[in-house]
Amino acid sequence: MRPPPPDGARGGAASADVPKLLLTFEPGPGTTLSPEMIERALDTIAALEADHIGLAGHDIQKGQPETIAAALPSWLDRHDLR
């Protein structure tokens, strides 16, 4: 396990009461998140949940908007957010 971020770090590292979702994808052309980066995020950001949803490149939101939209309802329901 990696050390926590330093005091005063920005983001959700300490907000365990706020659920967070990280959509992850198999690396494609231009992918910006490596498996190591995803692991570090999961190790250091409180209440972060990763949902792996397939192959992607740099512009996933343009290339697979339906895939992203389909992943959100179940996560929202699991956390009573809608």
DSSP file (Angstrom, degrees, kcal/mol; ACC not computed):
  #  RESIDUE AA STRUCTURE BP1 BP2  ACC     N-H-->O    O-->H-N    N-H-->O    O-->H-N    TCO  KAPPA ALPHA  PHI   PSI    X-CA   Y-CA   Z-CA
    1    1 A M              0   0    0      0, 0.0    39,-0.1     0, 0.0    43,-0.0   0.000 360.0 360.0 360.0 140.8    0.0    0.0    0.0
    2    2 A R        -     0   0    0      1,-0.1     0, 0.0    38,-0.1     0, 0.0  -0.475 360.0 -94.5 -85.4 157.9    1.2    3.5   -0.8
    3    3 A P        -     0   0    0      0, 0.0    -1,-0.1     0, 0.0    40,-0.0  -0.332  46.5-100.8 -67.8 154.1    1.5    6.3    1.7
    4    4 A P        -     0   0    0      0, 0.0     3,-0.1     0, 0.0    40,-0.1  -0.265  47.3 -87.6 -68.4 162.1   -1.4    8.7    1.9
    5    5 A P        -     0   0    0      0, 0.0     3,-0.1     0, 0.0     4,-0.1  -0.293  56.7 -86.9 -66.4 159.3   -1.1   12.1    0.2
    6    6 A P    >   -     0   0    0      0, 0.0     3,-1.8     0, 0.0     0, 0.0  -0.198  56.4 -79.1 -64.8 158.6    0.4   14.9    2.2
    7    7 A D  T 3  S+     0   0    0      1,-0.3     3,-0.1    -3,-0.1     0, 0.0  -0.278 120.5  28.3 -54.5 140.8   -1.6   17.1    4.6
    8    8 A G  T 3  S+     0   0    0      1,-0.3    -1,-0.3    -3,-0.1     2,-0.0   0.502  83.3 157.5  84.5   3.7   -3.5   19.7    2.6
    9    9 A A    <   -     0   0    0     -3,-1.8    -1,-0.3    -4,-0.1     2,-0.1  -0.351  40.4-122.1 -62.9 142.1   -3.7   17.6   -0.5
   10   10 A R        +     0   0    0     -3,-0.1     2,-0.2     2,-0.1     3,-0.2  -0.425  68.7  38.7 -81.9 159.9   -6.6   18.6   -2.8
   11   11 A G  S    S-     0   0    0      1,-0.1     3,-0.3    -2,-0.1     4,-0.1  -0.641 106.3 -43.1 103.5-158.8   -9.3   16.2   -3.8
   12   12 A G  S >  S+     0   0    0     -2,-0.2    34,-0.7     1,-0.2     3,-0.6   0.078  83.4 121.2-103.2  24.1  -11.2   13.5   -2.1
   13   13 A A  T 3  S+     0   0    0      1,-0.2    33,-0.5    32,-0.2    -1,-0.2   0.844  87.8  28.1 -57.0 -36.0   -8.4   11.7   -0.2
   14   14 A A  T 3  S+     0   0    0     -3,-0.3     2,-1.5     1,-0.1    -1,-0.2   0.442  92.8  97.4-107.3  -0.9  -10.0   12.3    3.2
   15   15 A S    X   +     0   0    0     -3,-0.6     3,-1.8     1,-0.2    -1,-0.1  -0.520  37.2 161.0 -93.8  72.2  -13.7   12.5    2.4
   16   16 A A  T 3  S+     0   0    0     -2,-1.5    -1,-0.2     1,-0.3    -4,-0.0   0.681  70.1  63.1 -65.3 -18.2  -14.8    8.9    3.2
   17   17 A D  T 3  S+     0   0    0     -3,-0.2    -1,-0.3     1,-0.1    -2,-0.1   0.486  91.0  74.8 -86.6  -1.6  -18.4   10.0    3.4
   18   18 A V  S <  S-     0   0    0     -3,-1.8    -1,-0.1    -6,-0.1    -3,-0.1  -0.931  79.7-138.9-113.4 111.1  -18.6   11.1   -0.2
   19   19 A P        -     0   0    0      0, 0.0     2,-0.3     0, 0.0    29,-0.2  -0.387  21.0-166.5 -68.2 145.5  -18.7    8.2   -2.7
   20   20 A K  E     -a   48   0A   0     27,-2.4    29,-2.3    25,-0.1     2,-0.4  -0.974   8.8-150.8-134.2 147.3  -16.6    8.6   -5.8
   21   21 A L  E     -a   49   0A   0     -2,-0.3     2,-0.5    27,-0.2    29,-0.2  -0.975   6.2-170.2-123.1 130.3  -16.5    6.7   -9.1
   22   22 A L  E     -a   50   0A   0     27,-2.8    29,-2.2    -2,-0.4     2,-0.5  -0.971  14.4-150.9-116.4 113.7  -13.5    6.1  -11.4
   23   23 A L  E     -a   51   0A   0     -2,-0.5     2,-0.3    27,-0.2    29,-0.2  -0.747  19.2-167.2 -84.2 125.0  -14.4    4.6  -14.7
   24   24 A T  E     -a   52   0A   0     27,-2.2    29,-3.0    -2,-0.5     2,-0.3  -0.816   6.1-169.8-116.2 156.1  -11.5    2.6  -16.0
   25   25 A F  E     -     0   0A   0     -2,-0.3    30,-0.3    27,-0.2     3,-0.1  -0.933  33.9 -93.5-139.8 157.3  -10.8    1.2  -19.5
   26   26 A E  E     -a   55   0A   0     28,-2.6    30,-2.0    -2,-0.3    27,-0.0  -0.542  62.8 -91.1 -68.3 140.0   -8.4   -1.2  -21.2
   27   27 A P        +     0   0    0      0, 0.0    30,-0.1     0, 0.0    -1,-0.1  -0.280  57.4 163.3 -59.4 134.3   -5.6    0.9  -22.6
   28   28 A G    >   -     0   0    0     28,-0.5     3,-2.0    27,-0.1    29,-0.1  -0.675  52.8 -40.4-131.2-171.8   -6.1    2.1  -26.2
   29   29 A P  T 3  S+     0   0    0      0, 0.0    29,-1.5     0, 0.0    -1,-0.1  -0.354 129.7   5.5 -58.3 125.1   -4.4    4.7  -28.3
   30   30 A G  T 3  S+     0   0    0     27,-0.2    27,-0.1     1,-0.2     0, 0.0   0.587  84.0 168.5  80.3  10.8   -3.8    7.8  -26.2
   31   31 A T    <   -     0   0    0     -3,-2.0    -1,-0.2    25,-0.2    27,-0.1  -0.314  19.0-165.4 -58.5 137.0   -4.9    6.3  -22.9
   32   32 A T        +     0   0    0     25,-0.2     2,-0.6     1,-0.1    -1,-0.1   0.661  64.1  69.8-102.6 -18.2   -3.9    8.6  -20.0
   33   33 A L        -     0   0    0     -8,-0.1    -8,-0.2     4,-0.0    -1,-0.1  -0.896  64.7-159.8-107.1 119.9   -4.4    6.3  -17.0
   34   34 A S     >  -     0   0    0     -2,-0.6     4,-2.1     1,-0.1     3,-0.2  -0.492  35.0-107.0 -85.0 162.5   -2.0    3.5  -16.4
   35   35 A P  H  > S+     0   0    0      0, 0.0     4,-2.4     0, 0.0     5,-0.2   0.868 123.0  54.7 -55.8 -35.8   -2.9    0.5  -14.2
   36   36 A E  H  > S+     0   0    0      2,-0.2     4,-2.3     1,-0.2     5,-0.2   0.883 106.6  50.0 -66.1 -38.2   -0.4    1.9  -11.7
   37   37 A M  H  > S+     0   0    0      2,-0.2     4,-2.2    -3,-0.2    -1,-0.2   0.893 111.1  49.0 -66.8 -39.6   -2.2    5.3  -11.6
   38   38 A I  H  X S+     0   0    0     -4,-2.1     4,-2.5     2,-0.2    -2,-0.2   0.931 110.9  50.2 -65.0 -45.2   -5.5    3.6  -11.1
   39   39 A E  H  X S+     0   0    0     -4,-2.4     4,-2.0     1,-0.2    -2,-0.2   0.911 110.4  50.0 -59.6 -43.2   -4.1    1.5   -8.2
   40   40 A R  H  X S+     0   0    0     -4,-2.3     4,-1.6     2,-0.2     5,-0.2   0.912 109.6  50.9 -63.4 -42.1   -2.6    4.6   -6.6
   41   41 A A  H  X S+     0   0    0     -4,-2.2     4,-2.4     1,-0.2     3,-0.3   0.933 111.4  47.7 -60.3 -45.4   -6.0    6.4   -6.9
   42   42 A L  H  < S+     0   0    0     -4,-2.5    -1,-0.2     1,-0.2     6,-0.2   0.833 113.6  48.9 -65.6 -32.0   -7.8    3.4   -5.3
   43   43 A D  H  < S+     0   0    0     -4,-2.0    -1,-0.2    -5,-0.2    -2,-0.2   0.754 122.8  29.6 -77.2 -24.7   -5.2    3.3   -2.5
   44   44 A T  H  < S+     0   0    0     -4,-1.6     2,-0.6    -3,-0.3    -2,-0.2   0.617 100.3  77.8-116.7 -15.1   -5.2    7.0   -1.7
   45   45 A I  S >< S-     0   0    0     -4,-2.4     3,-1.2    -5,-0.2   -32,-0.2  -0.879  78.4-125.9-104.6 119.7   -8.7    8.4   -2.4
   46   46 A A  T 3  S+     0   0    0    -34,-0.7   -31,-0.1    -2,-0.6     3,-0.1  -0.308  87.0   5.1 -63.8 140.3  -11.3    7.6    0.2
   47   47 A A  T 3  S+     0   0    0      1,-0.2   -27,-2.4   -28,-0.1     2,-0.5   0.744  88.3 154.0  59.9  28.2  -14.5    5.9   -0.9
   48   48 A L  E <   -a   20   0A   0     -3,-1.2     2,-0.4    -6,-0.2    -1,-0.2  -0.764  22.9-170.1 -90.0 130.9  -13.3    5.6   -4.5
   49   49 A E  E     -a   21   0A   0    -29,-2.3   -27,-2.8    -2,-0.5     2,-0.4  -0.972   9.6-147.9-119.5 133.0  -14.8    2.7   -6.5
   50   50 A A  E     -a   22   0A   0     -2,-0.4     2,-0.5   -29,-0.2   -27,-0.2  -0.852   8.3-167.8-103.7 137.6  -13.5    1.7   -9.9
   51   51 A D  E     -a   23   0A   0    -29,-2.2   -27,-2.2    -2,-0.4     2,-0.6  -0.967  12.5-149.5-124.5 112.4  -15.7    0.3  -12.6
   52   52 A H  E     +a   24   0A   0     -2,-0.5   -27,-0.2   -29,-0.2   -29,-0.1  -0.710  23.0 169.8 -85.2 120.5  -13.9   -1.2  -15.5
   53   53 A I  E     -     0   0A   0    -29,-3.0     2,-0.2    -2,-0.6   -28,-0.2   0.124  42.6 -87.0-127.4  25.6  -16.0   -0.8  -18.7
   54   54 A G  E     -     0   0A   0    -30,-0.2   -28,-2.6     2,-0.0    -1,-0.3  -0.616  67.1 -13.2 118.3-169.2  -13.9   -1.7  -21.7
   55   55 A L  E     +a   26   0A   0    -30,-0.3     2,-0.3    -2,-0.2   -27,-0.1  -0.479  61.6 164.0 -77.6 141.1  -11.4   -0.5  -24.3
   56   56 A A        -     0   0    0    -30,-2.0   -28,-0.5    -2,-0.2   -25,-0.2  -0.991  23.5-158.6-154.2 159.9  -10.8    3.2  -24.7
   57   57 A G    >   -     0   0    0     -2,-0.3     3,-0.7   -30,-0.1   -27,-0.2  -0.348  56.7 -62.7-117.8-155.8   -8.5    5.8  -26.1
   58   58 A H  T 3  S+     0   0    0    -29,-1.5     2,-0.6     1,-0.3     3,-0.3   0.869 128.3  45.8 -65.5 -40.4   -7.9    9.4  -25.3
   59   59 A D  T >>  +     0   0    0      1,-0.2     4,-2.3     2,-0.1     3,-1.0  -0.403  65.0 148.9-104.3  55.9  -11.4   10.7  -26.1
   60   60 A I  H <>  +     0   0    0     -3,-0.7     4,-3.1    -2,-0.6    -1,-0.2   0.858  68.8  59.8 -58.7 -38.0  -13.6    8.1  -24.4
   61   61 A Q  H 34 S+     0   0    0     -3,-0.3    -1,-0.3     1,-0.2    -2,-0.1   0.810 112.9  39.3 -64.1 -27.7  -16.4   10.5  -23.7
   62   62 A K  H <4 S+     0   0    0     -3,-1.0    -1,-0.2     2,-0.1    -2,-0.2   0.834 120.8  43.9 -84.9 -36.4  -16.7   11.2  -27.4
   63   63 A G  H  < S+     0   0    0     -4,-2.3    -2,-0.2     1,-0.2    -3,-0.2   0.796 129.2  19.0 -81.8 -29.6  -16.2    7.6  -28.5
   64   64 A Q     X  +     0   0    0     -4,-3.1     4,-1.9    -5,-0.2     3,-0.2  -0.309  65.9 145.4-138.8  54.0  -18.3    5.7  -26.0
   65   65 A P  H  > S+     0   0    0      0, 0.0     4,-2.6     0, 0.0     5,-0.2   0.859  77.6  54.8 -63.0 -32.9  -20.9    8.1  -24.4
   66   66 A E  H  > S+     0   0    0      2,-0.2     4,-2.2     1,-0.2     5,-0.1   0.880 105.8  52.2 -67.2 -36.8  -23.5    5.3  -24.1
   67   67 A T  H  > S+     0   0    0     -3,-0.2     4,-1.2     2,-0.2    -1,-0.2   0.917 112.2  45.4 -64.5 -43.4  -21.1    3.1  -22.2
   68   68 A I  H >X S+     0   0    0     -4,-1.9     4,-1.0     1,-0.2     3,-0.6   0.940 112.7  50.3 -64.6 -47.0  -20.4    5.8  -19.7
   69   69 A A  H 3< S+     0   0    0     -4,-2.6     3,-0.4     1,-0.2    -2,-0.2   0.859 108.2  53.5 -61.0 -35.8  -24.0    6.7  -19.4
   70   70 A A  H 3< S+     0   0    0     -4,-2.2     4,-0.5     1,-0.2    -1,-0.2   0.783 104.9  55.3 -70.9 -26.3  -24.9    3.0  -18.8
   71   71 A A  H <X S+     0   0    0     -4,-1.2     4,-1.0    -3,-0.6    -1,-0.2   0.749  98.1  64.7 -77.6 -23.6  -22.4    2.7  -15.9
   72   72 A L  H  X S+     0   0    0     -4,-1.0     4,-2.8    -3,-0.4     5,-0.2   0.904  88.8  59.4 -74.3 -43.4  -23.8    5.6  -13.9
   73   73 A P  H  > S+     0   0    0      0, 0.0     4,-2.5     0, 0.0     5,-0.2   0.897 106.7  46.6 -57.4 -43.6  -27.3    4.5  -12.9
   74   74 A S  H  > S+     0   0    0     -4,-0.5     4,-2.4     2,-0.2    -2,-0.2   0.897 114.0  48.6 -67.4 -37.3  -26.2    1.4  -11.0
   75   75 A W  H  X S+     0   0    0     -4,-1.0     4,-1.2     2,-0.2    -1,-0.2   0.930 112.1  48.9 -65.3 -44.5  -23.5    3.3   -9.1
   76   76 A L  H  <>S+     0   0    0     -4,-2.8     5,-2.8     1,-0.2     3,-0.4   0.913 112.9  48.1 -59.7 -42.8  -25.9    6.1   -8.2
   77   77 A D  H ><5S+     0   0    0     -4,-2.5     3,-1.6    -5,-0.2    -1,-0.2   0.895 105.3  57.8 -66.5 -40.2  -28.4    3.5   -7.0
   78   78 A R  H 3<5S+     0   0    0     -4,-2.4    -1,-0.2     1,-0.3    -2,-0.2   0.793 115.3  38.1 -59.9 -26.9  -25.8    1.6   -4.9
   79   79 A H  T 3<5S-     0   0    0     -4,-1.2    -1,-0.3    -3,-0.4    -2,-0.2   0.190 111.0-118.2-110.6  15.2  -25.1    4.9   -3.0
   80   80 A D  T < 5 +     0   0    0     -3,-1.6    -3,-0.2     1,-0.1    -4,-0.1   0.908  66.7 141.5  48.8  50.6  -28.7    6.1   -2.9
   81   81 A L      <       0   0    0     -5,-2.8    -4,-0.2    -6,-0.1    -1,-0.1   0.301 360.0 360.0-106.9   7.8  -27.8    9.2   -4.9
   82   82 A R              0   0    0     -6,-0.3    -1,-0.1    -5,-0.1    -5,-0.1   0.360 360.0 360.0-144.8 360.0  -30.9    9.5   -7.0
